[in-house]
């Protein structure tokens, strides 16, 4: 199979979804009204509520939702072959992620820009809101742990990426100071920062950094994980303007450059996909494709995290209700295109089928490593830069995405711990340092609890992370569906994806439960996390059923009256 | 050359917005928190808290008068805490 053909077909289908399906949803289902006064106007405060240019808002939404996850998930899932991953990413983007992200923005805009969490309480039930908060907490803990492990693996596999990745932190702080403190016009720090970031990749190649095995009595993987969480803890305590804001900005630029580079290289190099369409030689560790595919690829097909972004910040800045289609649907389409190129890199970037099978000798392998190795080979063939440079470049890109998510994730967990301290009257938990320590400790426990003392097996968390993410997506789709039923409109366009994704999440959690029990017995920490996820999935389904029965009775009563 | 300054300014504007918008709220809240602390310094003496810089902050009070009402509401006080300084 020709990779260019796959890229063109995939992008064309994603565009078709935007051009026709999102138009149908906008006009017939959500019925967007160009004259509706959005909260950005009615509640304008020039702080949170600000009408914003739709292209800028799309850029925010896209860069906020697209990160390391649409690279790692497809990079793992192609173990079943390229075809299932391709179909799920494309169909998921067109019929699941698009209506989900678009719907989250619409539902929020129609409810004074409330977050999905608040809407769960208002539209479904207060019990469902508690359920929502528990799912979010688990999601944050898992995303931090899994990204810590993924970066640690990337640093060990590509030591030349260590200096450029850490230099990015210095560059971000420099940009933050220049813009916020010294009021330098943004273009010059942008140009200088980008040039430094790419120039320092040569330095990384010249001076690869590897930690000493056994230092402090710890394996290299564990050393990196500890260092990364020490960094994330400190970074999450720094002012937003100093690190998080400029890092996000740099990542946005990297995302556009990286996508352009990868798709450009695929078109020029025109590589052949060496991986099978359906893998007949699956390793023994590979779980069943059905239902694990649908949680291994969460971001890139559908992801509950997007609903948090769409209803948290995007909806407060929407200038016109009709912009929700462009921002929400096209934002998820952007992420789908990143997942598509990750599939191509992980299946067409290998010289032979033997090389590919060596990478995918075990479930959980591949991921970021396959994206980097395969992507570098394609970029080298297409653009002509050295393979080492391309590998370092792609590693740095993926590490920066994952690192920024860790910064933000630990910061959000700190807020949750501080809030618990306030709710339950435990003053010590309200202290920023203590709360950060507690957040970091929870993530470390999960990373080492899942991955052993070296943390190397930590990617086992990935399917559980995907499962939690899909439950969140199910809850968001439930809110949108209940709103549509209340408005007397067809709800099947959000209800069918909701039922499908929640069922897959529950089935995946049950399959993993059995496998975790076989692997580690009853004392395996991940087993108990999975038990909680199974319970959350069951409660989500019960809440959904109860909300629909209530709304149906209400509709019947109204018709009878 | 006449088109360039417009194009350049537009690019700057887009980049500025792309940089600032996601964190506008977080930064404004942080700034408001700092301003609230400053308000406390300025009005501390009137509330019976000794302020060694009262001589200097006294002349700032009229300047900050407009923000006083929002400030005491944010501190959880429905009405002005100052007897001789009623704003509502």
Interface residues (C-beta under 8 A of the other chain):
Chain A: X46 X47 X48 X50 X52 X53 X55 X56 X57 X59 X60 X64 X179 X185 X186 X187 X190 X239 X240 X241 X244 X245 X246 X248 X249 X252 X313 X316 X317
Chain B: X11 X12 X14 X15 X16 X17 X18 X19 X21 X22 X23 X24 X25 X26 X27 X28 X29 X30
